[in-house]
Each structure stands twice: as structure tokens, then as C-alpha cells.
Amino acid sequence: MSWSMFVFRDHWADAHDRQQAAFMAFSTLYAEAAPAYRETEWLRHWQSSWPETADTQANGLSDLNPEEHLTDDERVAWFREFLRDYRLWVASTADTIRLLTGYEPDNLVAFAMTMEAVITGDVSHPNVRRRGSEIRAKGATG
């Protein structure tokens, strides 16, 4: 099993790489279906860059590059709103997601919550660390 890291400003968290890959796929589907997010140019541009970055780091990891796209407080707030709405969508379609993909929707929600905790710097979240703290070598060991 390999691991991914989500890094934003002064905080980071790790998660299973399959959680990040699933987030990339499902959140893109959600954004396409939701008019407010489908029309958010910077979000759609960011999401369109994800396939190019998939599996580009050691051990098959991907880098979502949030700092290149969450460039101001307004975008950060909008993305946090997107994450909340995305989690609600996942919860409302959980049975369908599970049936069609075999993927556990709770993992999608957990990754989105981890991303928001990193973005807000919430070190009370069990996966969130401050930059400079010891990084576990999960990605190197798989």
C-alpha cells in the first residue's frame, strides 16, 4: 500500500493514495454535475490538471498542487464550501457509489475532511501535521 501527501501552506497530511485518486475522480464528477462548481473556471482548471500529475511522484503518488490554485482567501473559502458540498453529495449517493464502484464512500468523505483540516491548519485532526514536523516514511516503504 502506498501513501499520498496533501500539503498546503504550513500543514500536511498523509492518506492512502487510492483515497486521493478516488477524490480526484469523484470530485471532478461532482463539479461537472453542480452548476456553481462547473462554472468556477479556476476549480475546473485545477481539476483538469490532475490527470497530468497522477502517479508522477515516487511510489505512484500524485501531487494536487493546492498552493498553485488556492491563491487567496476567497478561493480557499470557495474550495472549503466545495468540499462540504462534495461530502454531502457523496453521502447522498453512497449506495450508488458503493454498488457501481465497490469503493467505500466513507473513504471519500474522510479524505475531503482531511483536506479541509490541512487547509485550515487543524492539527487536532489525527492526520494533520505542521510542516517541519517529522514526516513518516510511508511513501518510501509502501
Backbone as CSV, one residue per row, in Angstrom:
resi,resn,N_x,N_y,N_z,CA_x,CA_y,CA_z,C_x,C_y,C_z
1,MET,0.846,-1.168,0.000,0.000,0.000,0.000,0.889,1.228,0.000
2,SER,0.524,2.190,-0.812,1.322,3.407,-0.859,0.500,4.575,-0.311
3,TRP,1.199,5.665,-0.088,0.610,6.812,0.591,0.783,8.069,-0.233
4,SER,-0.116,8.996,-0.085,-0.047,10.321,-0.694,-0.005,11.357,0.414
5,MET,0.502,12.518,0.054,0.507,13.633,0.993,-0.253,14.786,0.371
6,PHE,-1.006,15.478,1.194,-1.669,16.705,0.783,-1.025,17.808,1.602
7,VAL,-0.421,18.782,0.927,0.323,19.853,1.590,-0.276,21.192,1.184
8,PHE,-0.518,22.037,2.178,-0.985,23.401,1.908,-0.421,24.331,2.973
9,ARG,0.277,25.322,2.498,0.907,26.311,3.367,1.743,25.632,4.445
10,ASP,1.366,25.771,5.698,2.204,25.270,6.795,1.799,23.900,7.319
11,HIS,0.889,23.198,6.622,0.400,21.927,7.148,0.361,20.859,6.055
12,TRP,0.351,19.627,6.494,0.283,18.498,5.572,-0.398,17.324,6.264
13,ALA,-0.850,16.382,5.468,-1.419,15.141,5.983,-1.157,14.050,4.957
14,ASP,-1.097,12.835,5.447,-0.968,11.721,4.526,-2.272,10.932,4.501
15,ALA,-2.443,10.186,3.430,-3.625,9.355,3.248,-3.250,8.264,2.258
16,HIS,-4.072,7.254,2.168,-3.844,6.225,1.168,-3.911,6.868,-0.213
17,ASP,-3.000,6.491,-1.106,-3.021,7.091,-2.441,-4.328,6.793,-3.163
18,ARG,-4.959,5.671,-2.869,-6.236,5.373,-3.523,-7.321,6.356,-3.083
19,GLN,-7.209,6.912,-1.859,-8.170,7.932,-1.425,-8.009,9.193,-2.262
20,GLN,-6.763,9.589,-2.510,-6.521,10.785,-3.297,-6.963,10.560,-4.743
21,ALA,-6.653,9.407,-5.323,-7.064,9.108,-6.696,-8.590,9.097,-6.810
22,ALA,-9.257,8.515,-5.828,-10.719,8.483,-5.836,-11.287,9.892,-5.694
23,PHE,-10.678,10.717,-4.837,-11.124,12.099,-4.705,-10.996,12.825,-6.036
24,MET,-9.879,12.647,-6.711,-9.679,13.310,-7.988,-10.794,12.931,-8.963
25,ALA,-11.159,11.672,-9.016,-12.195,11.208,-9.945,-13.590,11.658,-9.519
26,PHE,-13.964,11.379,-8.274,-15.330,11.665,-7.827,-15.596,13.160,-7.688
27,SER,-14.618,13.938,-7.224,-14.874,15.373,-7.077,-14.997,16.041,-8.444
28,THR,-14.308,15.510,-9.435,-14.446,16.036,-10.788,-15.845,15.734,-11.329
29,LEU,-16.336,14.526,-11.072,-17.714,14.185,-11.468,-18.712,15.103,-10.783
30,TYR,-18.504,15.325,-9.485,-19.411,16.184,-8.740,-19.389,17.607,-9.302
31,ALA,-18.212,18.153,-9.547,-18.106,19.523,-10.053,-18.789,19.654,-11.412
32,GLU,-18.685,18.632,-12.224,-19.338,18.665,-13.540,-20.861,18.699,-13.389
33,ALA,-21.376,18.044,-12.375,-22.827,17.955,-12.173,-23.413,19.153,-11.439
34,ALA,-22.598,19.916,-10.741,-23.082,21.050,-9.944,-22.789,22.365,-10.673
35,PRO,-23.816,23.066,-11.140,-23.603,24.270,-11.951,-22.651,25.305,-11.338
36,ALA,-22.781,25.566,-10.058,-21.915,26.581,-9.436,-20.439,26.206,-9.545
37,TYR,-20.145,24.935,-9.397,-18.747,24.494,-9.456,-18.296,24.246,-10.890
38,ARG,-19.210,23.813,-11.743,-18.882,23.604,-13.146,-18.461,24.922,-13.787
39,GLU,-19.016,26.021,-13.301,-18.729,27.337,-13.861,-17.591,28.062,-13.142
40,THR,-16.964,27.420,-12.181,-15.833,28.026,-11.474,-14.561,27.679,-12.240
41,GLU,-14.108,28.618,-13.050,-13.021,28.365,-14.000,-11.744,27.857,-13.332
42,TRP,-11.312,28.498,-12.249,-10.057,28.085,-11.626,-10.160,26.682,-11.043
43,LEU,-11.324,26.308,-10.493,-11.510,24.962,-9.949,-11.456,23.931,-11.072
44,ARG,-12.143,24.201,-12.170,-12.155,23.271,-13.295,-10.759,23.157,-13.917
45,HIS,-10.034,24.274,-13.980,-8.660,24.236,-14.489,-7.782,23.367,-13.582
46,TRP,-7.931,23.548,-12.278,-7.177,22.750,-11.315,-7.511,21.272,-11.502
47,GLN,-8.781,20.953,-11.554,-9.179,19.557,-11.718,-8.684,18.985,-13.040
48,SER,-8.645,19.787,-14.080,-8.177,19.279,-15.377,-6.678,18.968,-15.363
49,SER,-5.956,19.536,-14.393,-4.515,19.265,-14.302,-4.212,17.963,-13.559
50,TRP,-5.174,17.425,-12.842,-4.922,16.245,-12.025,-4.486,15.020,-12.817
51,PRO,-5.087,14.707,-13.963,-4.610,13.525,-14.695,-3.137,13.635,-15.105
52,GLU,-2.682,14.858,-15.379,-1.285,15.071,-15.754,-0.337,14.825,-14.585
53,THR,-0.814,15.038,-13.361,0.048,14.872,-12.193,-0.104,13.504,-11.545
54,ALA,-1.074,12.732,-12.012,-1.310,11.410,-11.416,-0.066,10.538,-11.582
55,ASP,0.307,9.901,-10.508,1.415,8.944,-10.498,2.754,9.543,-10.918
56,THR,2.957,10.843,-10.694,4.205,11.469,-11.121,5.265,11.514,-10.027
57,GLN,4.886,11.195,-8.804,5.854,11.229,-7.720,6.264,9.807,-7.348
58,ALA,7.240,9.722,-6.501,7.736,8.419,-6.060,6.595,7.540,-5.567
59,ASN,6.680,6.271,-5.827,5.719,5.279,-5.345,4.322,5.489,-5.923
60,GLY,4.231,6.119,-7.099,2.948,6.285,-7.750,2.076,7.381,-7.181
61,LEU,2.618,8.257,-6.370,1.824,9.321,-5.746,1.522,10.435,-6.741
62,SER,0.513,11.214,-6.430,0.137,12.372,-7.225,0.210,13.602,-6.343
63,ASP,0.468,14.740,-6.960,0.510,15.996,-6.223,-0.622,16.878,-6.721
64,LEU,-1.555,17.209,-5.854,-2.682,18.029,-6.255,-2.319,19.507,-6.411
65,ASN,-1.163,19.913,-5.934,-0.677,21.291,-6.068,-1.684,22.349,-5.614
66,PRO,-2.213,22.256,-4.406,-3.230,23.226,-3.991,-2.722,24.663,-3.935
67,GLU,-1.453,24.859,-3.623,-0.956,26.228,-3.477,-0.919,26.984,-4.800
68,GLU,-0.906,26.264,-5.924,-0.942,26.920,-7.227,-2.345,27.402,-7.585
69,HIS,-3.361,26.868,-6.892,-4.740,27.180,-7.257,-5.532,27.849,-6.143
70,LEU,-5.198,27.578,-4.913,-5.842,28.244,-3.780,-4.977,29.448,-3.412
71,THR,-5.040,30.451,-4.267,-4.085,31.552,-4.207,-4.498,32.728,-3.338
72,ASP,-5.750,32.725,-2.862,-6.190,33.816,-1.984,-7.291,33.286,-1.068
73,ASP,-7.646,34.106,-0.090,-8.645,33.679,0.900,-10.002,33.382,0.274
74,GLU,-10.365,34.101,-0.775,-11.654,33.867,-1.430,-11.681,32.460,-2.059
75,ARG,-10.616,32.076,-2.718,-10.556,30.736,-3.304,-10.525,29.651,-2.234
76,VAL,-9.808,29.910,-1.163,-9.767,28.944,-0.068,-11.173,28.737,0.492
77,ALA,-11.886,29.816,0.733,-13.253,29.716,1.255,-14.161,28.985,0.270
78,TRP,-14.024,29.289,-1.023,-14.839,28.638,-2.044,-14.531,27.140,-2.102
79,PHE,-13.266,26.778,-2.006,-12.899,25.362,-2.049,-13.396,24.636,-0.804
80,ARG,-13.344,25.284,0.333,-13.895,24.659,1.542,-15.397,24.428,1.390
81,GLU,-16.089,25.372,0.780,-17.512,25.189,0.500,-17.709,24.016,-0.462
82,PHE,-16.867,23.945,-1.471,-16.921,22.830,-2.410,-16.736,21.502,-1.673
83,LEU,-15.753,21.436,-0.784,-15.518,20.194,-0.037,-16.730,19.805,0.807
84,ARG,-17.356,20.784,1.454,-18.559,20.487,2.248,-19.695,19.969,1.358
85,ASP,-19.926,20.636,0.233,-20.984,20.201,-0.683,-20.653,18.835,-1.295
86,TYR,-19.408,18.616,-1.608,-18.963,17.325,-2.142,-19.233,16.205,-1.130
87,ARG,-18.910,16.455,0.139,-19.170,15.429,1.171,-20.663,15.117,1.264
88,LEU,-21.507,16.138,1.183,-22.957,15.918,1.212,-23.408,15.100,0.005
89,TRP,-22.847,15.404,-1.157,-23.165,14.650,-2.370,-22.743,13.191,-2.229
90,VAL,-21.542,12.958,-1.715,-21.070,11.583,-1.516,-22.019,10.847,-0.576
91,ALA,-22.402,11.487,0.520,-23.314,10.849,1.475,-24.659,10.531,0.831
92,SER,-25.134,11.420,-0.019,-26.450,11.200,-0.636,-26.412,10.149,-1.740
93,THR,-25.237,9.870,-2.269,-25.112,8.879,-3.349,-24.290,7.666,-2.912
94,ALA,-24.105,7.505,-1.622,-23.222,6.456,-1.100,-23.581,5.068,-1.601
95,ASP,-24.848,4.715,-1.577,-25.239,3.375,-2.020,-24.908,3.152,-3.490
96,THR,-25.128,4.163,-4.305,-24.819,4.063,-5.734,-23.313,3.954,-5.947
97,ILE,-22.546,4.782,-5.251,-21.082,4.724,-5.370,-20.590,3.338,-4.996
98,ARG,-21.057,2.835,-3.893,-20.637,1.512,-3.412,-21.014,0.424,-4.421
99,LEU,-22.236,0.470,-4.930,-22.734,-0.537,-5.859,-21.987,-0.508,-7.192
100,LEU,-21.790,0.678,-7.741,-21.176,0.787,-9.069,-19.664,0.640,-9.060
101,THR,-19.026,1.071,-7.978,-17.556,1.090,-7.982,-16.926,0.138,-6.990
102,GLY,-17.689,-0.289,-5.995,-17.108,-1.116,-4.949,-16.263,-0.300,-3.981
103,TYR,-16.253,1.004,-4.176,-15.455,1.885,-3.318,-16.291,2.308,-2.118
104,GLU,-15.662,2.352,-0.961,-16.359,2.733,0.266,-16.453,4.266,0.346
105,PRO,-17.655,4.824,0.269,-17.833,6.278,0.302,-17.253,6.942,1.548
106,ASP,-17.216,6.241,2.662,-16.628,6.830,3.870,-15.187,7.270,3.633
107,ASN,-14.470,6.557,2.764,-13.092,6.944,2.455,-13.046,8.249,1.672
108,LEU,-14.032,8.470,0.813,-14.109,9.730,0.072,-14.354,10.890,1.020
109,VAL,-15.265,10.688,1.946,-15.584,11.727,2.925,-14.372,11.988,3.822
110,ALA,-13.710,10.929,4.261,-12.555,11.085,5.153,-11.441,11.878,4.485
111,PHE,-11.180,11.614,3.212,-10.123,12.348,2.530,-10.497,13.826,2.381
112,ALA,-11.744,14.110,2.035,-12.181,15.500,1.918,-12.074,16.225,3.260
113,MET,-12.403,15.534,4.332,-12.282,16.138,5.665,-10.817,16.382,6.018
114,THR,-9.957,15.472,5.629,-8.521,15.648,5.864,-7.995,16.848,5.089
115,MET,-8.428,16.977,3.830,-8.007,18.130,3.030,-8.431,19.437,3.697
116,GLU,-9.669,19.493,4.158,-10.134,20.720,4.799,-9.348,21.000,6.079
117,ALA,-9.036,19.961,6.828,-8.253,20.150,8.056,-6.861,20.688,7.735
118,VAL,-6.253,20.211,6.664,-4.944,20.738,6.258,-5.084,22.207,5.866
119,ILE,-6.090,22.508,5.063,-6.289,23.880,4.587,-6.502,24.844,5.751
120,THR,-7.218,24.413,6.776,-7.483,25.299,7.916,-6.397,25.213,8.987
121,GLY,-5.450,24.281,8.810,-4.386,24.129,9.804,-4.858,23.483,11.086
122,ASP,-5.863,22.637,10.998,-6.454,21.983,12.163,-5.606,20.784,12.602
123,VAL,-4.647,21.037,13.485,-3.770,19.962,13.951,-4.454,19.035,14.952
124,SER,-5.707,19.325,15.312,-6.435,18.373,16.153,-6.888,17.164,15.321
125,HIS,-6.904,17.306,14.005,-7.207,16.178,13.123,-6.050,15.190,13.229
126,PRO,-6.330,13.901,13.364,-5.261,12.928,13.614,-4.222,12.792,12.501
127,ASN,-4.529,13.205,11.268,-3.560,13.070,10.176,-2.787,14.349,9.887
128,VAL,-3.206,15.474,10.434,-2.614,16.765,10.076,-1.388,17.062,10.928
129,ARG,-0.345,17.477,10.229,0.923,17.839,10.880,1.337,19.228,10.397
130,ARG,2.104,19.883,11.212,2.695,21.165,10.838,3.949,20.865,10.018
131,ARG,4.174,21.655,8.964,5.394,21.479,8.168,6.595,21.581,9.078
132,GLY,7.564,20.771,8.790,8.755,20.738,9.618,8.708,19.652,10.661
133,SER,7.498,19.143,10.930,7.410,18.026,11.845,7.868,16.777,11.106
134,GLU,8.183,15.771,11.847,8.694,14.540,11.254,7.674,13.955,10.291
135,ILE,8.111,13.707,9.077,7.259,13.086,8.059,7.500,11.589,8.120
136,ARG,6.409,10.859,8.322,6.513,9.416,8.333,6.897,8.938,6.951
137,ALA,7.730,7.949,6.874,8.264,7.474,5.589,7.365,6.432,4.949
138,LYS,6.074,6.594,5.045,5.148,5.623,4.467,5.309,5.556,2.958
139,GLY,5.423,6.677,2.314,5.527,6.698,0.857,6.743,5.939,0.364
140,ALA,7.793,5.929,1.138,9.011,5.241,0.724,8.912,3.741,0.936
141,THR,8.084,3.321,1.877,8.026,1.897,2.183,6.820,1.208,1.597
142,GLY,5.844,2.006,1.124,4.636,1.449,0.509,3.753,0.924,1.548
